[in-house]
Amino acid sequence: MTQREFTRAGARQWAGLGLLAMPTVLLGLDVTVLYLVAPSMAADLSPSATQLLWIMDAYGFLVAGFLITMGTLGDRIGRRRLLQAGMVAFAAVSVLAAFAPTAELLILARALLGVAGATLMPSTLSLISNMFPDARQRAVAVGVWATMFALGMAAGPIVGGALVDSFWWGAPFLVAVPVAVVVLAGARALLPEYAAPSGGRVDLISVGLSLAAILPVIYAVKHIASEGSGGPALVCAGAGVLAAVVFVRRQRRLPDPLLDVTLFGNRAFVVALGVLLIGLAGVGGSMYLVTQYLQLVEGLTPFVAGLWMGPPALAMFAAAIGAPLVARRLRPGSVMGAALGASLAGYALLATAGLDDEVPVSAGFTFVYLGLGALAALGTDMVVGAVPAARSGSAASISETVQELGIAIGVALLGSLTTAVYRARVTVPEGLTPESSGPLADSLNATAAITGSLPPGTVEAARHAFTSGLNVASLVAGVAIAAATALCLAMLRHVPPLGAAQHGDTDG
């Protein structure tokens, strides 16, 4: 038996990947499931505006904040063990969220869901690294993993809306319970256990510093998206950067650091992270704007708008599965660069879209998502594959933290740019009451709530102003993606085709 035959995964490993796909879809679902649940939930719990914001954001904040800690914890105590504990916690807290009687308790439940979710994300990805030691198979498996997370995000609004219509606002949270039952039932049979042999104790000071570095930065970019840049956002960003500097210095001194900062000495690792950051920023901001365009400009229902997102989801799936197969023959950096280059056609379509252009907008986002599929599959595999198995949990957590940050930055920057263009171009007719002129001058989302009190033609002018903002934001995103394309082609040329360094052949 050759070394390649010995290391190639079999039926058990592929079945295990199917099992890992379930919590991965669930995590993506929980990111967006509240998009259509919020109105019904707000009518029942009557949260304040601040409380509603925290209900929406607490999950993402805590996921991003605890990813590094949980990735390293899985390396220390066992990745399957952490996955199982996280699944139990996620299901239990989901029940708490579903039946929360007050806004305060729901905020707490969403925060705890974020902590539990942070145990699942690096566990699933690092287990894939253990189960698929063959570089070619691992790349395909990572592509499936990335696609399942994006599929969950795309399905969140549709699933949430359907369950709220049939039951009540808490029903979407209960999806976690049967998923947890299936994962726990199959984990021992299908998933291996792995813990780093030399893992030490988790440094609690480093945990605190990592939270102090990540959470203020995430808060700052979200604050910029909703309120614009100002004192609070700048103070938070500065505090986060300072904490990050202290965190890195402490990691260099510890014998068993929470995060191995020497990983950043690997060029492929660093460049792949940079491209992921830029790519996810473009996709995150574009998805935010496209969904608003379909609903606010074209007037589509959330369900119909979700159906228009079907072609992009299919394109991403094809790219995430196909890119690793192509990268067996061609260098991964070239494949990523080509896919990102193709996505520029999508940004061009979005930059030239007008009113009643749902087909070009959907087609444009299809090209954008196609680039994301290749980027998520090959970029994530490049990050995880650049480190030994003992550190794959830590590498996975860094990759996911960067992607979470990229989405937040994309929504903040492209959303703020679109809002600025809207406010500069929207026309407020004379004689409007403050109750009407204020929302009209603020945003299209606010305008949608008062359309009945506005003069004829005003709403269409507002739709034009928003579409202009979408055009400008897409142009800026396209420039950033063009830079990421050049970065892939120039800086990742040394990375060989998948499996070439391992096997020295090119057969399938």
Backbone hydrogen bonds, N-H to C=O, Kabsch-Sander energy under -0.5 kcal/mol:
donor,donor_aa,acceptor,acceptor_aa,energy
6,F,2,T,-2.0
7,T,3,Q,-2.0
8,R,4,R,-1.5
14,W,10,G,-2.0
15,A,11,A,-2.4
16,G,12,R,-2.3
17,L,13,Q,-2.0
18,G,14,W,-1.8
19,L,15,A,-1.7
20,L,16,G,-2.5
21,A,17,L,-1.7
22,M,18,G,-0.6
22,M,19,L,-1.0
24,T,20,L,-1.4
25,V,21,A,-2.5
26,L,22,M,-2.1
27,L,23,P,-2.2
28,G,24,T,-1.8
29,L,25,V,-2.6
30,D,26,L,-2.1
31,V,27,L,-0.8
31,V,28,G,-0.7
32,T,28,G,-0.9
32,T,29,L,-0.6
33,V,29,L,-1.8
35,Y,32,T,-1.9
36,L,33,V,-0.6
37,V,33,V,-0.6
38,A,34,L,-2.2
41,M,37,V,-2.5
42,A,38,A,-3.1
43,A,39,P,-1.9
44,D,40,S,-1.3
45,L,41,M,-2.8
46,S,42,A,-2.1
52,L,48,S,-2.7
53,L,49,A,-1.8
54,W,50,T,-2.0
55,I,51,Q,-2.3
56,M,52,L,-1.9
57,D,53,L,-2.1
58,A,54,W,-2.6
61,F,57,D,-2.4
62,L,58,A,-2.2
63,V,59,Y,-2.3
64,A,60,G,-2.3
65,G,61,F,-2.4
66,F,62,L,-2.0
67,L,63,V,-0.9
70,M,66,F,-2.8
71,G,67,L,-2.6
72,T,68,I,-1.9
73,L,69,T,-2.3
74,G,70,M,-2.3
75,D,71,G,-1.3
76,R,72,T,-1.5
77,I,73,L,-3.0
78,G,74,G,-1.8
79,R,194,Y,-2.2
82,L,78,G,-2.1
83,L,79,R,-2.2
84,Q,80,R,-2.6
85,A,81,R,-2.5
86,G,82,L,-2.8
87,M,83,L,-2.3
88,V,84,Q,-2.1
89,A,85,A,-2.3
90,F,86,G,-2.8
91,A,87,M,-2.3
92,A,88,V,-2.4
93,V,89,A,-2.7
94,S,90,F,-1.9
95,V,91,A,-1.8
96,L,92,A,-1.7
97,A,93,V,-2.5
98,A,94,S,-2.5
99,F,95,V,-1.7
100,A,97,A,-1.2
106,L,102,T,-1.7
107,I,103,A,-2.3
108,L,104,E,-2.0
109,A,105,L,-2.4
110,R,106,L,-2.7
111,A,107,I,-2.2
112,L,108,L,-2.5
113,L,109,A,-2.4
114,G,110,R,-1.6
115,V,111,A,-1.8
116,A,112,L,-2.6
117,G,113,L,-3.0
118,A,114,G,-1.8
119,T,115,V,-0.7
119,T,116,A,-1.0
120,L,116,A,-1.0
121,M,117,G,-1.9
123,S,119,T,-0.7
124,T,120,L,-2.5
125,L,121,M,-1.7
126,S,122,P,-2.7
127,L,123,S,-2.1
128,I,124,T,-1.5
129,S,125,L,-1.3
130,N,126,S,-1.4
131,M,127,L,-2.6
132,F,128,I,-2.0
134,D,7,T,-0.7
138,R,134,D,-2.8
139,A,135,A,-1.9
140,V,136,R,-1.6
141,A,137,Q,-2.6
142,V,138,R,-2.8
143,G,139,A,-1.9
144,V,140,V,-2.1
145,W,141,A,-2.4
146,A,142,V,-2.8
147,T,143,G,-2.1
148,M,144,V,-2.4
149,F,145,W,-1.8
150,A,146,A,-2.0
151,L,147,T,-2.7
152,G,148,M,-2.1
153,M,149,F,-2.0
154,A,150,A,-2.4
155,A,151,L,-2.3
156,G,152,G,-1.3
159,V,155,A,-3.1
160,G,156,G,-2.9
161,G,157,P,-2.5
162,A,158,I,-2.4
163,L,159,V,-2.4
164,V,160,G,-2.3
165,D,161,G,-2.1
166,S,162,A,-1.5
167,F,163,L,-2.8
171,A,168,W,-1.8
173,F,170,G,-1.1
174,L,170,G,-0.7
174,L,171,A,-1.3
175,V,172,P,-1.2
176,A,173,F,-1.5
177,V,174,L,-1.3
179,V,175,V,-1.2
180,A,176,A,-2.4
181,V,177,V,-2.1
182,V,178,P,-2.2
183,V,179,V,-2.5
184,L,180,A,-2.7
185,A,181,V,-1.9
186,G,182,V,-1.9
187,A,183,V,-1.5
188,R,184,L,-0.5
190,L,186,G,-2.1
191,L,187,A,-2.7
196,A,75,D,-3.8
199,G,196,A,-1.5
204,L,202,V,-0.7
207,V,203,D,-1.7
208,G,204,L,-2.3
209,L,205,I,-2.4
210,S,206,S,-2.6
211,L,207,V,-2.1
212,A,208,G,-2.3
213,A,209,L,-1.5
214,I,210,S,-2.3
215,L,211,L,-2.1
217,V,213,A,-0.5
218,I,214,I,-2.4
219,Y,215,L,-2.7
220,A,216,P,-2.4
221,V,217,V,-2.3
222,K,218,I,-2.0
223,H,219,Y,-2.5
224,I,220,A,-2.3
225,A,221,V,-1.7
226,S,222,K,-1.6
227,E,223,H,-3.5
228,G,223,H,-0.9
228,G,224,I,-0.9
234,L,230,G,-2.4
235,V,231,G,-2.7
236,C,232,P,-2.4
237,A,233,A,-2.6
238,G,234,L,-2.6
239,A,235,V,-2.6
240,G,236,C,-2.5
241,V,237,A,-2.3
242,L,238,G,-2.4
243,A,239,A,-2.4
244,A,240,G,-2.1
245,V,241,V,-2.1
246,V,242,L,-2.1
247,F,243,A,-2.6
248,V,244,A,-2.5
249,R,245,V,-2.2
250,R,246,V,-2.2
251,Q,247,F,-2.2
252,R,248,V,-1.7
253,R,249,R,-0.8
253,R,250,R,-0.7
254,L,250,R,-1.4
261,V,259,L,-1.2
263,L,260,D,-1.7
264,F,261,V,-1.4
265,G,262,T,-2.0
266,N,263,L,-1.8
267,R,265,G,-0.6
270,V,266,N,-2.3
271,V,267,R,-2.9
272,A,268,A,-2.4
273,L,269,F,-1.9
274,G,270,V,-2.3
275,V,271,V,-2.7
276,L,272,A,-2.4
277,L,273,L,-2.4
278,I,274,G,-2.2
279,G,275,V,-3.1
280,L,276,L,-2.8
281,A,277,L,-1.8
282,G,278,I,-2.1
283,V,279,G,-2.4
284,G,280,L,-3.2
285,G,281,A,-2.2
286,S,282,G,-2.1
287,M,283,V,-2.9
288,Y,284,G,-1.8
289,L,285,G,-2.0
290,V,286,S,-3.1
291,T,287,M,-2.3
292,Q,288,Y,-1.2
293,Y,289,L,-2.6
294,L,290,V,-2.6
295,Q,291,T,-1.5
296,L,292,Q,-3.5
297,V,292,Q,-0.8
297,V,293,Y,-1.3
298,E,293,Y,-2.2
300,L,294,L,-2.3
305,A,301,T,-3.0
306,G,302,P,-2.2
307,L,303,F,-1.7
308,W,304,V,-1.7
309,M,305,A,-0.7
309,M,306,G,-0.7
310,G,307,L,-1.8
313,A,309,M,-1.7
314,L,310,G,-2.2
315,A,311,P,-2.4
316,M,312,P,-2.5
317,F,313,A,-2.2
318,A,314,L,-2.4
319,A,315,A,-2.4
320,A,316,M,-3.1
321,I,317,F,-1.9
322,G,318,A,-2.7
323,A,319,A,-2.8
325,L,321,I,-0.7
326,V,322,G,-2.3
327,A,323,A,-2.5
328,R,325,L,-1.1
329,R,326,V,-1.8
330,L,326,V,-2.1
333,G,492,L,-0.6
334,S,331,R,-0.6
335,V,331,R,-1.9
336,M,332,P,-3.0
337,G,333,G,-2.3
338,A,334,S,-2.5
339,A,335,V,-2.4
340,L,336,M,-2.6
341,G,337,G,-2.3
342,A,338,A,-2.2
343,S,339,A,-1.8
344,L,340,L,-0.8
344,L,341,G,-0.8
345,A,342,A,-1.4
346,G,342,A,-0.6
347,Y,343,S,-1.9
348,A,344,L,-2.1
349,L,345,A,-2.0
350,L,346,G,-2.3
351,A,347,Y,-2.0
352,T,348,A,-0.8
352,T,349,L,-0.7
353,A,350,L,-0.7
357,D,354,G,-0.7
361,V,357,D,-2.5
362,S,358,E,-2.6
363,A,359,V,-2.8
364,G,360,P,-2.8
365,F,361,V,-2.5
366,T,362,S,-1.7
367,F,363,A,-1.8
368,V,364,G,-2.0
369,Y,365,F,-2.7
370,L,366,T,-1.9
371,G,367,F,-1.9
372,L,368,V,-1.6
373,G,369,Y,-2.2
374,A,370,L,-1.5
375,L,371,G,-2.2
376,A,372,L,-3.5
377,A,373,G,-1.9
378,L,374,A,-2.5
379,G,374,A,-0.5
379,G,375,L,-2.2
380,T,375,L,-0.6
380,T,376,A,-1.2
381,D,377,A,-1.7
382,M,378,L,-2.3
383,V,379,G,-1.9
384,V,380,T,-2.6
385,G,381,D,-3.0
386,A,382,M,-0.7
386,A,383,V,-0.6
387,V,384,V,-1.2
391,R,388,P,-1.7
392,S,389,A,-1.3
395,A,391,R,-2.3
396,A,392,S,-2.7
397,S,393,G,-2.0
398,I,394,S,-1.8
399,S,395,A,-2.4
400,E,396,A,-2.4
401,T,397,S,-2.2
402,V,398,I,-2.5
403,Q,399,S,-1.9
404,E,400,E,-2.6
405,L,401,T,-2.6
406,G,402,V,-2.5
407,I,403,Q,-2.3
408,A,404,E,-2.2
409,I,405,L,-2.7
410,G,406,G,-2.7
411,V,407,I,-2.5
412,A,408,A,-2.3
413,L,409,I,-3.2
414,L,410,G,-2.1
415,G,410,G,-0.6
415,G,411,V,-1.4
416,S,412,A,-2.1
417,L,413,L,-2.3
418,T,414,L,-2.3
419,T,415,G,-2.2
420,A,416,S,-2.4
421,V,417,L,-2.3
422,Y,418,T,-2.5
423,R,419,T,-2.7
424,A,420,A,-1.7
425,R,421,V,-1.7
426,V,422,Y,-2.5
428,V,426,V,-0.5
432,L,429,P,-1.0
436,S,433,T,-1.3
437,S,433,T,-3.2
438,G,434,P,-1.9
440,L,436,S,-1.8
441,A,437,S,-2.3
442,D,438,G,-1.1
443,S,439,P,-1.9
447,T,443,S,-1.8
448,A,444,L,-2.1
449,A,445,N,-0.5
449,A,446,A,-0.9
450,I,447,T,-1.9
451,T,448,A,-0.6
453,S,450,I,-1.8
454,L,451,T,-1.4
458,T,455,P,-1.7
459,V,455,P,-0.5
461,A,457,G,-1.8
462,A,458,T,-2.0
463,R,459,V,-2.4
464,H,460,E,-2.2
465,A,461,A,-2.1
466,F,462,A,-2.4
467,T,463,R,-2.4
468,S,464,H,-2.2
469,G,465,A,-1.7
470,L,466,F,-2.4
471,N,467,T,-2.4
472,V,468,S,-2.3
473,A,469,G,-2.7
474,S,470,L,-2.4
475,L,471,N,-1.9
476,V,472,V,-2.2
477,A,473,A,-2.6
478,G,474,S,-2.5
479,V,475,L,-1.8
480,A,476,V,-1.9
481,I,477,A,-2.5
482,A,478,G,-2.2
483,A,479,V,-1.7
484,A,480,A,-2.0
485,T,481,I,-2.4
486,A,482,A,-2.1
487,L,483,A,-2.2
488,C,484,A,-2.3
489,L,485,T,-2.3
490,A,486,A,-2.3
491,M,487,L,-2.7
492,L,488,C,-1.6
495,V,492,L,-1.0
498,L,327,A,-2.6
500,A,497,P,-2.2
501,A,497,P,-0.6
503,H,499,G,-3.5
504,G,499,G,-0.9
504,G,500,A,-1.3
